[in-house]
């Protein structure tokens, strides 16, 4: 399954609890699009949030993030890893 | 040890071999700054590369990337994970 890194901007001041809650909202519905959100990282100072997922497409990733209430600003396929 | 996500822009067309080579160049010297690059992901189409590391500071991450020949465009501490 292809991997994707998606990025959310502008979430300055996000707390650990808010990140966990957003991640749980994704996990609760991700199977409906055959997406799996593997991990998320947040920088509360700059407001950048990164999510790593496995999914059939970037559109599937966005549909889950949309429905969970936090559409991504960028979604990049990351076919190369090291 | 704090975690950091750094981002390189403009690497359109990067190959798997180039990513591996860049990552190996980081790994070869990272201990000198007590940095550890855990994983890297690349999108050859947009040219975005993401590196996850553990390090004492963003400056230490950049010193290793600089010396390895590929300074990062952004380095974000990511104290929150999910």
Backbone of each chain as nested JSON, in Angstrom:
{
  "chains": [
    {"id": "A", "residues": [
      {"number": 1, "name": "UNK", "atoms": {"N": [0.863, -1.209, 0.0], "CA": [0.0, 0.0, 0.0], "C": [0.89, 1.247, 0.0]}},
      {"number": 2, "name": "UNK", "atoms": {"N": [0.636, 2.208, -0.883], "CA": [1.451, 3.429, -0.909], "C": [1.41, 4.193, 0.417]}},
      {"number": 3, "name": "UNK", "atoms": {"N": [2.505, 4.881, 0.692], "CA": [2.571, 5.732, 1.892], "C": [2.423, 7.199, 1.492]}},
      {"number": 4, "name": "UNK", "atoms": {"N": [1.862, 7.964, 2.411], "CA": [1.666, 9.404, 2.199], "C": [2.098, 10.163, 3.446]}},
      {"number": 5, "name": "UNK", "atoms": {"N": [2.686, 11.35, 3.208], "CA": [2.946, 12.279, 4.311], "C": [2.046, 13.479, 4.073]}},
      {"number": 6, "name": "UNK", "atoms": {"N": [1.17, 13.768, 5.005], "CA": [0.353, 14.972, 4.83], "C": [0.711, 15.988, 5.896]}},
      {"number": 7, "name": "UNK", "atoms": {"N": [0.458, 17.253, 5.543], "CA": [0.889, 18.371, 6.372], "C": [-0.297, 19.303, 6.627]}},
      {"number": 8, "name": "UNK", "atoms": {"N": [-0.442, 19.7, 7.875], "CA": [-1.437, 20.699, 8.274], "C": [-0.668, 21.91, 8.77]}},
      {"number": 9, "name": "UNK", "atoms": {"N": [-1.024, 23.076, 8.284], "CA": [-0.391, 24.318, 8.727], "C": [-1.322, 25.047, 9.715]}},
      {"number": 10, "name": "UNK", "atoms": {"N": [-0.74, 25.963, 10.465], "CA": [-1.559, 26.926, 11.213], "C": [-2.141, 26.422, 12.511]}},
      {"number": 11, "name": "UNK", "atoms": {"N": [-1.63, 25.284, 13.022], "CA": [-2.21, 24.755, 14.263], "C": [-1.358, 25.152, 15.473]}},
      {"number": 12, "name": "UNK", "atoms": {"N": [-1.002, 26.43, 15.506], "CA": [-0.187, 26.931, 16.62], "C": [-0.892, 26.706, 17.943]}},
      {"number": 13, "name": "UNK", "atoms": {"N": [-0.143, 26.233, 18.915], "CA": [-0.703, 26.02, 20.242], "C": [-1.417, 24.701, 20.42]}},
      {"number": 14, "name": "UNK", "atoms": {"N": [-1.383, 23.837, 19.388], "CA": [-2.036, 22.533, 19.535], "C": [-1.453, 21.8, 20.748]}},
      {"number": 15, "name": "UNK", "atoms": {"N": [-2.327, 21.127, 21.48], "CA": [-1.886, 20.381, 22.666], "C": [-1.761, 18.897, 22.324]}},
      {"number": 16, "name": "UNK", "atoms": {"N": [-1.077, 18.177, 23.191], "CA": [-0.966, 16.733, 23.005], "C": [-2.328, 16.07, 22.996]}},
      {"number": 17, "name": "UNK", "atoms": {"N": [-3.217, 16.559, 23.843], "CA": [-4.564, 15.99, 23.906], "C": [-5.327, 16.237, 22.603]}},
      {"number": 18, "name": "UNK", "atoms": {"N": [-5.195, 17.448, 22.056], "CA": [-5.885, 17.747, 20.782], "C": [-5.335, 16.889, 19.641]}},
      {"number": 19, "name": "UNK", "atoms": {"N": [-4.019, 16.682, 19.644], "CA": [-3.435, 15.837, 18.594], "C": [-3.949, 14.4, 18.723]}},
      {"number": 20, "name": "UNK", "atoms": {"N": [-3.969, 13.894, 19.948], "CA": [-4.469, 12.53, 20.184], "C": [-5.926, 12.405, 19.748]}},
      {"number": 21, "name": "UNK", "atoms": {"N": [-6.708, 13.427, 20.07], "CA": [-8.133, 13.383, 19.747], "C": [-8.34, 13.389, 18.231]}},
      {"number": 22, "name": "UNK", "atoms": {"N": [-7.563, 14.232, 17.525], "CA": [-7.662, 14.292, 16.062], "C": [-7.255, 12.96, 15.446]}},
      {"number": 23, "name": "UNK", "atoms": {"N": [-6.194, 12.37, 16.009], "CA": [-5.697, 11.092, 15.493], "C": [-6.753, 9.999, 15.725]}},
      {"number": 24, "name": "UNK", "atoms": {"N": [-7.357, 10.006, 16.903], "CA": [-8.393, 9.005, 17.201], "C": [-9.585, 9.155, 16.261]}},
      {"number": 25, "name": "UNK", "atoms": {"N": [-9.921, 10.406, 15.906], "CA": [-11.049, 10.648, 14.989], "C": [-10.753, 10.067, 13.607]}},
      {"number": 26, "name": "UNK", "atoms": {"N": [-9.49, 10.172, 13.179], "CA": [-9.083, 9.546, 11.918], "C": [-9.18, 8.021, 12.013]}},
      {"number": 27, "name": "UNK", "atoms": {"N": [-8.604, 7.479, 13.088], "CA": [-8.551, 6.013, 13.234], "C": [-9.952, 5.404, 13.263]}},
      {"number": 28, "name": "UNK", "atoms": {"N": [-10.894, 6.153, 13.813], "CA": [-12.249, 5.622, 13.98], "C": [-12.934, 5.352, 12.644]}},
      {"number": 29, "name": "UNK", "atoms": {"N": [-12.526, 6.061, 11.587], "CA": [-13.219, 5.917, 10.297], "C": [-12.292, 5.533, 9.151]}},
      {"number": 30, "name": "UNK", "atoms": {"N": [-10.989, 5.421, 9.416], "CA": [-10.032, 5.231, 8.323], "C": [-10.284, 3.967, 7.499]}},
      {"number": 31, "name": "UNK", "atoms": {"N": [-10.785, 2.916, 8.141], "CA": [-10.964, 1.641, 7.432], "C": [-11.981, 1.756, 6.307]}},
      {"number": 32, "name": "UNK", "atoms": {"N": [-12.864, 2.714, 6.428], "CA": [-13.898, 2.876, 5.382], "C": [-13.294, 3.279, 4.046]}},
      {"number": 33, "name": "UNK", "atoms": {"N": [-12.078, 3.829, 4.084], "CA": [-11.377, 4.203, 2.837], "C": [-10.092, 3.385, 2.668]}},
      {"number": 34, "name": "UNK", "atoms": {"N": [-9.93, 2.338, 3.478], "CA": [-8.718, 1.5, 3.436], "C": [-7.462, 2.324, 3.689]}},
      {"number": 35, "name": "UNK", "atoms": {"N": [-7.598, 3.335, 4.54], "CA": [-6.475, 4.172, 4.948], "C": [-6.016, 3.7, 6.334]}},
      {"number": 36, "name": "UNK", "atoms": {"N": [-4.709, 3.818, 6.609], "CA": [-4.258, 3.659, 7.989], "C": [-3.279, 4.769, 8.337]}},
      {"number": 37, "name": "UNK", "atoms": {"N": [-3.655, 5.552, 9.325], "CA": [-2.776, 6.611, 9.815], "C": [-1.811, 5.985, 10.813]}},
      {"number": 38, "name": "UNK", "atoms": {"N": [-0.528, 5.986, 10.449], "CA": [0.481, 5.278, 11.23], "C": [1.021, 6.134, 12.365]}},
      {"number": 39, "name": "UNK", "atoms": {"N": [1.253, 7.407, 12.094], "CA": [1.814, 8.262, 13.13], "C": [1.586, 9.727, 12.79]}},
      {"number": 40, "name": "UNK", "atoms": {"N": [1.582, 10.546, 13.815], "CA": [1.436, 11.996, 13.631], "C": [2.413, 12.696, 14.558]}},
      {"number": 41, "name": "UNK", "atoms": {"N": [2.935, 13.832, 14.081], "CA": [3.901, 14.632, 14.842], "C": [3.453, 16.084, 14.777]}},
      {"number": 42, "name": "UNK", "atoms": {"N": [3.569, 16.808, 15.869], "CA": [3.147, 18.211, 15.861], "C": [4.18, 19.114, 16.523]}},
      {"number": 43, "name": "UNK", "atoms": {"N": [4.314, 20.283, 15.921], "CA": [5.142, 21.373, 16.459], "C": [4.198, 22.492, 16.869]}},
      {"number": 44, "name": "UNK", "atoms": {"N": [3.848, 22.58, 18.15], "CA": [2.869, 23.595, 18.583], "C": [3.353, 25.022, 18.37]}},
      {"number": 45, "name": "UNK", "atoms": {"N": [4.67, 25.224, 18.285], "CA": [5.192, 26.576, 18.141], "C": [4.959, 27.116, 16.728]}},
      {"number": 46, "name": "UNK", "atoms": {"N": [5.263, 26.319, 15.705], "CA": [5.05, 26.782, 14.322], "C": [3.657, 26.421, 13.822]}},
      {"number": 47, "name": "UNK", "atoms": {"N": [3.0, 25.455, 14.494], "CA": [1.679, 25.022, 14.048], "C": [1.691, 23.996, 12.933]}},
      {"number": 48, "name": "UNK", "atoms": {"N": [2.852, 23.399, 12.65], "CA": [2.933, 22.351, 11.629], "C": [2.581, 20.998, 12.239]}},
      {"number": 49, "name": "UNK", "atoms": {"N": [1.757, 20.232, 11.522], "CA": [1.447, 18.856, 11.922], "C": [1.699, 17.954, 10.725]}},
      {"number": 50, "name": "UNK", "atoms": {"N": [2.394, 16.843, 10.954], "CA": [2.722, 15.868, 9.917], "C": [2.038, 14.549, 10.251]}},
      {"number": 51, "name": "UNK", "atoms": {"N": [1.396, 13.945, 9.236], "CA": [0.767, 12.64, 9.43], "C": [1.294, 11.669, 8.383]}},
      {"number": 52, "name": "UNK", "atoms": {"N": [1.733, 10.512, 8.834], "CA": [2.178, 9.448, 7.932], "C": [1.074, 8.406, 7.831]}},
      {"number": 53, "name": "UNK", "atoms": {"N": [0.718, 8.058, 6.603], "CA": [-0.355, 7.082, 6.419], "C": [-0.014, 6.095, 5.315]}},
      {"number": 54, "name": "UNK", "atoms": {"N": [-0.739, 4.985, 5.316], "CA": [-0.793, 4.067, 4.184], "C": [-2.192, 4.182, 3.623]}},
      {"number": 55, "name": "UNK", "atoms": {"N": [-2.295, 4.288, 2.291], "CA": [-3.627, 4.513, 1.721], "C": [-3.616, 4.169, 0.238]}},
      {"number": 56, "name": "UNK", "atoms": {"N": [-4.788, 3.901, -0.318], "CA": [-4.839, 3.642, -1.757], "C": [-4.573, 4.894, -2.589]}},
      {"number": 57, "name": "UNK", "atoms": {"N": [-4.801, 6.077, -2.046], "CA": [-4.609, 7.317, -2.809], "C": [-4.582, 8.51, -1.864]}},
      {"number": 58, "name": "UNK", "atoms": {"N": [-4.063, 9.64, -2.365], "CA": [-4.086, 10.882, -1.595], "C": [-5.531, 11.323, -1.343]}},
      {"number": 59, "name": "UNK", "atoms": {"N": [-6.395, 11.059, -2.322], "CA": [-7.802, 11.453, -2.176], "C": [-8.452, 10.701, -1.013]}},
      {"number": 60, "name": "UNK", "atoms": {"N": [-8.096, 9.439, -0.851], "CA": [-8.659, 8.661, 0.263], "C": [-8.194, 9.242, 1.599]}},
      {"number": 61, "name": "UNK", "atoms": {"N": [-6.913, 9.625, 1.662], "CA": [-6.392, 10.262, 2.885], "C": [-7.198, 11.524, 3.197]}},
      {"number": 62, "name": "UNK", "atoms": {"N": [-7.4, 12.334, 2.155], "CA": [-8.098, 13.603, 2.387], "C": [-9.558, 13.38, 2.781]}},
      {"number": 63, "name": "UNK", "atoms": {"N": [-10.213, 12.368, 2.192], "CA": [-11.616, 12.122, 2.57], "C": [-11.738, 11.809, 4.053]}},
      {"number": 64, "name": "UNK", "atoms": {"N": [-10.789, 11.026, 4.589], "CA": [-10.841, 10.721, 6.032], "C": [-10.552, 11.986, 6.851]}},
      {"number": 65, "name": "UNK", "atoms": {"N": [-9.513, 12.707, 6.495], "CA": [-9.178, 13.93, 7.244], "C": [-10.332, 14.942, 7.161]}},
      {"number": 66, "name": "UNK", "atoms": {"N": [-10.941, 15.053, 5.998], "CA": [-12.107, 15.946, 5.82], "C": [-13.231, 15.569, 6.777]}},
      {"number": 67, "name": "UNK", "atoms": {"N": [-13.592, 14.295, 6.724], "CA": [-14.725, 13.828, 7.542], "C": [-14.421, 13.936, 9.033]}},
      {"number": 68, "name": "UNK", "atoms": {"N": [-13.135, 13.822, 9.381], "CA": [-12.749, 13.935, 10.795], "C": [-12.643, 15.395, 11.224]}},
      {"number": 69, "name": "UNK", "atoms": {"N": [-12.794, 16.309, 10.246], "CA": [-12.86, 17.727, 10.61], "C": [-11.561, 18.483, 10.497]}},
      {"number": 70, "name": "UNK", "atoms": {"N": [-10.529, 17.854, 9.891], "CA": [-9.237, 18.562, 9.783], "C": [-8.579, 18.239, 8.446]}},
      {"number": 71, "name": "UNK", "atoms": {"N": [-9.078, 18.83, 7.352], "CA": [-8.484, 18.601, 6.034], "C": [-7.007, 18.999, 6.02]}},
      {"number": 72, "name": "UNK", "atoms": {"N": [-6.208, 18.221, 5.284], "CA": [-4.775, 18.514, 5.182], "C": [-4.545, 19.64, 4.184]}},
      {"number": 73, "name": "UNK", "atoms": {"N": [-3.465, 20.409, 4.394], "CA": [-3.083, 21.464, 3.458], "C": [-2.223, 20.92, 2.32]}},
      {"number": 74, "name": "UNK", "atoms": {"N": [-1.48, 19.866, 2.594], "CA": [-0.652, 19.212, 1.568], "C": [-0.724, 17.706, 1.81]}},
      {"number": 75, "name": "UNK", "atoms": {"N": [-0.758, 16.944, 0.737], "CA": [-0.653, 15.476, 0.863], "C": [0.338, 15.008, -0.195]}},
      {"number": 76, "name": "UNK", "atoms": {"N": [1.435, 14.401, 0.264], "CA": [2.474, 13.958, -0.657], "C": [2.628, 12.445, -0.631]}},
      {"number": 77, "name": "UNK", "atoms": {"N": [2.568, 11.803, -1.785], "CA": [2.976, 10.395, -1.817], "C": [4.468, 10.339, -1.492]}},
      {"number": 78, "name": "UNK", "atoms": {"N": [4.876, 9.385, -0.672], "CA": [6.309, 9.245, -0.336], "C": [6.751, 7.82, -0.679]}},
      {"number": 79, "name": "UNK", "atoms": {"N": [6.933, 7.573, -1.987], "CA": [7.298, 6.211, -2.408], "C": [8.722, 5.827, -2.025]}},
      {"number": 80, "name": "UNK", "atoms": {"N": [9.543, 6.841, -1.687], "CA": [10.941, 6.557, -1.325], "C": [11.143, 6.736, 0.169]}},
      {"number": 81, "name": "UNK", "atoms": {"N": [11.785, 5.759, 0.79], "CA": [12.091, 5.862, 2.221], "C": [13.525, 5.409, 2.458]}},
      {"number": 82, "name": "UNK", "atoms": {"N": [14.092, 5.895, 3.541], "CA": [15.453, 5.478, 3.924], "C": [15.519, 5.475, 5.433]}}
    ]},
    {"id": "B", "residues": [
      {"number": 1, "name": "UNK", "atoms": {"N": [15.301, 12.223, 24.472], "CA": [15.92, 13.131, 23.476], "C": [14.811, 13.7, 22.587]}},
      {"number": 2, "name": "UNK", "atoms": {"N": [14.797, 15.027, 22.395], "CA": [13.739, 15.629, 21.546], "C": [13.768, 15.097, 20.121]}},
      {"number": 3, "name": "UNK", "atoms": {"N": [12.569, 15.062, 19.526], "CA": [12.453, 14.666, 18.119], "C": [12.264, 15.904, 17.247]}},
      {"number": 4, "name": "UNK", "atoms": {"N": [12.748, 15.795, 16.012], "CA": [12.634, 16.876, 15.029], "C": [12.173, 16.305, 13.696]}},
      {"number": 5, "name": "UNK", "atoms": {"N": [11.353, 17.081, 12.987], "CA": [11.012, 16.751, 11.607], "C": [11.614, 17.864, 10.761]}},
      {"number": 6, "name": "UNK", "atoms": {"N": [12.511, 17.495, 9.851], "CA": [13.037, 18.525, 8.965], "C": [12.586, 18.27, 7.547]}},
      {"number": 7, "name": "UNK", "atoms": {"N": [12.543, 19.363, 6.772], "CA": [11.971, 19.316, 5.433], "C": [12.957, 19.932, 4.449]}},
      {"number": 8, "name": "UNK", "atoms": {"N": [13.152, 19.246, 3.339], "CA": [13.956, 19.756, 2.223], "C": [12.991, 19.962, 1.051]}},
      {"number": 9, "name": "UNK", "atoms": {"N": [13.079, 21.138, 0.441], "CA": [12.251, 21.419, -0.742], "C": [13.102, 21.303, -2.009]}},
      {"number": 10, "name": "UNK", "atoms": {"N": [12.435, 21.167, -3.126], "CA": [13.098, 21.344, -4.418], "C": [13.902, 20.159, -4.922]}},
      {"number": 11, "name": "UNK", "atoms": {"N": [13.688, 18.966, -4.322], "CA": [14.464, 17.801, -4.76], "C": [13.672, 16.955, -5.76]}},
      {"number": 12, "name": "UNK", "atoms": {"N": [13.075, 17.637, -6.72], "CA": [12.28, 16.922, -7.739], "C": [13.143, 15.908, -8.476]}},
      {"number": 13, "name": "UNK", "atoms": {"N": [12.606, 14.731, -8.663], "CA": [13.314, 13.702, -9.408], "C": [14.296, 12.897, -8.571]}},
      {"number": 14, "name": "UNK", "atoms": {"N": [14.353, 13.16, -7.264], "CA": [15.254, 12.388, -6.403], "C": [14.948, 10.896, -6.563]}},
      {"number": 15, "name": "UNK", "atoms": {"N": [16.019, 10.092, -6.593], "CA": [15.84, 8.643, -6.735], "C": [15.989, 7.969, -5.375]}},
      {"number": 16, "name": "UNK", "atoms": {"N": [15.551, 6.728, -5.316], "CA": [15.718, 5.957, -4.088], "C": [17.181, 5.845, -3.696]}},
      {"number": 17, "name": "UNK", "atoms": {"N": [18.028, 5.664, -4.691], "CA": [19.459, 5.536, -4.421], "C": [20.028, 6.842, -3.858]}},
      {"number": 18, "name": "UNK", "atoms": {"N": [19.612, 7.975, -4.409], "CA": [20.088, 9.268, -3.906], "C": [19.63, 9.506, -2.472]}},
      {"number": 19, "name": "UNK", "atoms": {"N": [18.38, 9.118, -2.185], "CA": [17.877, 9.281, -0.813], "C": [18.68, 8.411, 0.148]}},
      {"number": 20, "name": "UNK", "atoms": {"N": [18.915, 7.171, -0.243], "CA": [19.706, 6.259, 0.602], "C": [21.105, 6.816, 0.834]}},
      {"number": 21, "name": "UNK", "atoms": {"N": [21.703, 7.335, -0.22], "CA": [23.068, 7.851, -0.117], "C": [23.11, 9.059, 0.821]}},
      {"number": 22, "name": "UNK", "atoms": {"N": [22.141, 9.957, 0.694], "CA": [22.074, 11.134, 1.565], "C": [21.884, 10.702, 3.019]}},
      {"number": 23, "name": "UNK", "atoms": {"N": [21.02, 9.707, 3.217], "CA": [20.745, 9.216, 4.576], "C": [22.011, 8.575, 5.159]}},
      {"number": 24, "name": "UNK", "atoms": {"N": [22.723, 7.804, 4.349], "CA": [23.965, 7.178, 4.821], "C": [25.003, 8.239, 5.181]}},
      {"number": 25, "name": "UNK", "atoms": {"N": [25.045, 9.33, 4.419], "CA": [26.0, 10.411, 4.716], "C": [25.684, 11.054, 6.062]}},
      {"number": 26, "name": "UNK", "atoms": {"N": [24.38, 11.181, 6.375], "CA": [23.985, 11.691, 7.698], "C": [24.39, 10.706, 8.8]}},
      {"number": 27, "name": "UNK", "atoms": {"N": [24.056, 9.434, 8.588], "CA": [24.314, 8.421, 9.618], "C": [25.806, 8.312, 9.933]}},
      {"number": 28, "name": "UNK", "atoms": {"N": [26.636, 8.545, 8.929], "CA": [28.081, 8.374, 9.096], "C": [28.673, 9.37, 10.092]}},
      {"number": 29, "name": "UNK", "atoms": {"N": [28.031, 10.519, 10.251], "CA": [28.623, 11.566, 11.112], "C": [27.69, 12.021, 12.233]}},
      {"number": 30, "name": "UNK", "atoms": {"N": [26.459, 11.493, 12.288], "CA": [25.448, 12.012, 13.212], "C": [25.88, 11.918, 14.672]}},
      {"number": 31, "name": "UNK", "atoms": {"N": [26.647, 10.89, 15.016], "CA": [27.001, 10.688, 16.428], "C": [27.864, 11.829, 16.965]}},
      {"number": 32, "name": "UNK", "atoms": {"N": [28.551, 12.504, 16.073], "CA": [29.42, 13.603, 16.52], "C": [28.621, 14.764, 17.107]}},
      {"number": 33, "name": "UNK", "atoms": {"N": [27.331, 14.817, 16.78], "CA": [26.449, 15.854, 17.342], "C": [25.346, 15.235, 18.207]}},
      {"number": 34, "name": "UNK", "atoms": {"N": [25.482, 13.942, 18.512], "CA": [24.462, 13.214, 19.298], "C": [23.086, 13.261, 18.623]}},
      {"number": 35, "name": "UNK", "atoms": {"N": [23.106, 13.272, 17.282], "CA": [21.872, 13.233, 16.489], "C": [21.655, 11.795, 16.021]}},
      {"number": 36, "name": "UNK", "atoms": {"N": [20.383, 11.392, 15.881], "CA": [20.104, 10.138, 15.161], "C": [18.962, 10.347, 14.186]}},
      {"number": 37, "name": "UNK", "atoms": {"N": [19.283, 10.153, 12.918], "CA": [18.251, 10.24, 11.887], "C": [17.523, 8.902, 11.82]}},
      {"number": 38, "name": "UNK", "atoms": {"N": [16.239, 8.929, 12.176], "CA": [15.481, 7.688, 12.32], "C": [14.889, 7.226, 11.003]}},
      {"number": 39, "name": "UNK", "atoms": {"N": [14.365, 8.169, 10.222], "CA": [13.741, 7.776, 8.958], "C": [13.645, 8.984, 8.039]}},
      {"number": 40, "name": "UNK", "atoms": {"N": [13.593, 8.698, 6.74], "CA": [13.424, 9.759, 5.744], "C": [12.416, 9.285, 4.707]}},
      {"number": 41, "name": "UNK", "atoms": {"N": [11.635, 10.226, 4.195], "CA": [10.618, 9.94, 3.185], "C": [10.743, 10.986, 2.08]}},
      {"number": 42, "name": "UNK", "atoms": {"N": [10.588, 10.561, 0.841], "CA": [10.71, 11.512, -0.261], "C": [9.581, 11.354, -1.272]}},
      {"number": 43, "name": "UNK", "atoms": {"N": [9.174, 12.51, -1.789], "CA": [8.198, 12.583, -2.869], "C": [8.933, 13.142, -4.092]}},
      {"number": 44, "name": "UNK", "atoms": {"N": [9.382, 12.274, -5.013], "CA": [10.172, 12.771, -6.152], "C": [9.383, 13.701, -7.064]}},
      {"number": 45, "name": "UNK", "atoms": {"N": [8.061, 13.609, -7.022], "CA": [7.254, 14.447, -7.913], "C": [7.249, 15.908, -7.45]}},
      {"number": 46, "name": "UNK", "atoms": {"N": [7.009, 16.15, -6.171], "CA": [7.0, 17.537, -5.661], "C": [8.382, 17.976, -5.203]}},
      {"number": 47, "name": "UNK", "atoms": {"N": [9.266, 17.007, -4.942], "CA": [10.604, 17.348, -4.465], "C": [10.693, 17.569, -2.968]}},
      {"number": 48, "name": "UNK", "atoms": {"N": [9.656, 17.18, -2.222], "CA": [9.685, 17.315, -0.766], "C": [10.362, 16.097, -0.136]}},
      {"number": 49, "name": "UNK", "atoms": {"N": [11.245, 16.34, 0.82], "CA": [11.864, 15.257, 1.587], "C": [11.692, 15.571, 3.069]}},
      {"number": 50, "name": "UNK", "atoms": {"N": [11.249, 14.57, 3.834], "CA": [11.028, 14.713, 5.275], "C": [11.981, 13.787, 6.014]}},
      {"number": 51, "name": "UNK", "atoms": {"N": [12.639, 14.313, 7.047], "CA": [13.541, 13.489, 7.869], "C": [13.127, 13.604, 9.326]}},
      {"number": 52, "name": "UNK", "atoms": {"N": [12.98, 12.455, 9.968], "CA": [12.669, 12.413, 11.398], "C": [13.945, 12.077, 12.156]}},
      {"number": 53, "name": "UNK", "atoms": {"N": [14.239, 12.872, 13.168], "CA": [15.467, 12.633, 13.933], "C": [15.231, 12.809, 15.424]}},
      {"number": 54, "name": "UNK", "atoms": {"N": [16.157, 12.287, 16.191], "CA": [16.288, 12.599, 17.618], "C": [17.575, 13.38, 17.748]}},
      {"number": 55, "name": "UNK", "atoms": {"N": [17.545, 14.465, 18.495], "CA": [18.731, 15.314, 18.568], "C": [18.635, 16.232, 19.777]}},
      {"number": 56, "name": "UNK", "atoms": {"N": [19.78, 16.748, 20.234], "CA": [19.744, 17.702, 21.35], "C": [19.147, 19.041, 20.945]}},
      {"number": 57, "name": "UNK", "atoms": {"N": [19.195, 19.408, 19.652], "CA": [18.673, 20.706, 19.211], "C": [18.497, 20.703, 17.697]}},
      {"number": 58, "name": "UNK", "atoms": {"N": [17.708, 21.674, 17.201], "CA": [17.558, 21.847, 15.752], "C": [18.902, 22.222, 15.123]}},
      {"number": 59, "name": "UNK", "atoms": {"N": [19.704, 22.971, 15.853], "CA": [21.011, 23.391, 15.334], "C": [21.914, 22.178, 15.111]}},
      {"number": 60, "name": "UNK", "atoms": {"N": [21.83, 21.219, 16.004], "CA": [22.642, 20.008, 15.837], "C": [22.199, 19.24, 14.585]}},
      {"number": 61, "name": "UNK", "atoms": {"N": [20.881, 19.153, 14.378], "CA": [20.368, 18.505, 13.158], "C": [20.931, 19.205, 11.931]}},
      {"number": 62, "name": "UNK", "atoms": {"N": [20.866, 20.534, 11.951], "CA": [21.314, 21.275, 10.761], "C": [22.818, 21.129, 10.551]}},
      {"number": 63, "name": "UNK", "atoms": {"N": [23.589, 21.092, 11.621], "CA": [25.046, 20.944, 11.443], "C": [25.36, 19.634, 10.717]}},
      {"number": 64, "name": "UNK", "atoms": {"N": [24.658, 18.568, 11.079], "CA": [24.915, 17.284, 10.391], "C": [24.471, 17.368, 8.928]}},
      {"number": 65, "name": "UNK", "atoms": {"N": [23.26, 17.872, 8.695], "CA": [22.764, 17.982, 7.307], "C": [23.685, 18.884, 6.474]}},
      {"number": 66, "name": "UNK", "atoms": {"N": [24.157, 19.977, 7.071], "CA": [25.092, 20.887, 6.379], "C": [26.351, 20.145, 5.955]}},
      {"number": 67, "name": "UNK", "atoms": {"N": [26.957, 19.492, 6.933], "CA": [28.231, 18.815, 6.656], "C": [28.043, 17.671, 5.673]}},
      {"number": 68, "name": "UNK", "atoms": {"N": [26.855, 17.07, 5.658], "CA": [26.588, 15.983, 4.703], "C": [26.216, 16.53, 3.317]}},
      {"number": 69, "name": "UNK", "atoms": {"N": [26.106, 17.867, 3.226], "CA": [25.9, 18.47, 1.903], "C": [24.464, 18.756, 1.524]}},
      {"number": 70, "name": "UNK", "atoms": {"N": [23.551, 18.626, 2.497], "CA": [22.138, 18.874, 2.165], "C": [21.426, 19.566, 3.328]}},
      {"number": 71, "name": "UNK", "atoms": {"N": [21.7, 20.866, 3.507], "CA": [21.029, 21.603, 4.59], "C": [19.501, 21.56, 4.432]}},
      {"number": 72, "name": "UNK", "atoms": {"N": [18.823, 21.492, 5.568], "CA": [17.352, 21.46, 5.545], "C": [16.799, 22.868, 5.353]}},
      {"number": 73, "name": "UNK", "atoms": {"N": [15.622, 22.95, 4.725], "CA": [14.937, 24.236, 4.558], "C": [14.096, 24.594, 5.777]}},
      {"number": 74, "name": "UNK", "atoms": {"N": [13.61, 23.584, 6.482], "CA": [12.827, 23.804, 7.709], "C": [13.228, 22.716, 8.703]}},
      {"number": 75, "name": "UNK", "atoms": {"N": [13.315, 23.079, 9.964], "CA": [13.526, 22.079, 11.017], "C": [12.56, 22.39, 12.143]}},
      {"number": 76, "name": "UNK", "atoms": {"N": [11.666, 21.457, 12.418], "CA": [10.638, 21.674, 13.443], "C": [10.806, 20.695, 14.592]}},
      {"number": 77, "name": "UNK", "atoms": {"N": [10.883, 21.203, 15.817], "CA": [10.766, 20.285, 16.948], "C": [9.356, 19.698, 16.941]}},
      {"number": 78, "name": "UNK", "atoms": {"N": [9.232, 18.397, 17.185], "CA": [7.896, 17.779, 17.223], "C": [7.719, 17.07, 18.564]}},
      {"number": 79, "name": "UNK", "atoms": {"N": [7.485, 17.884, 19.611], "CA": [7.355, 17.295, 20.944], "C": [6.075, 16.489, 21.118]}},
      {"number": 80, "name": "UNK", "atoms": {"N": [5.102, 16.691, 20.221], "CA": [3.828, 15.967, 20.346], "C": [3.733, 14.889, 19.272]}},
      {"number": 81, "name": "UNK", "atoms": {"N": [3.359, 13.675, 19.696], "CA": [3.172, 12.592, 18.728], "C": [1.885, 11.841, 19.069]}},
      {"number": 82, "name": "UNK", "atoms": {"N": [1.349, 11.197, 18.06], "CA": [0.145, 10.371, 18.251], "C": [0.258, 9.192, 17.314]}}
    ]}
  ]
}
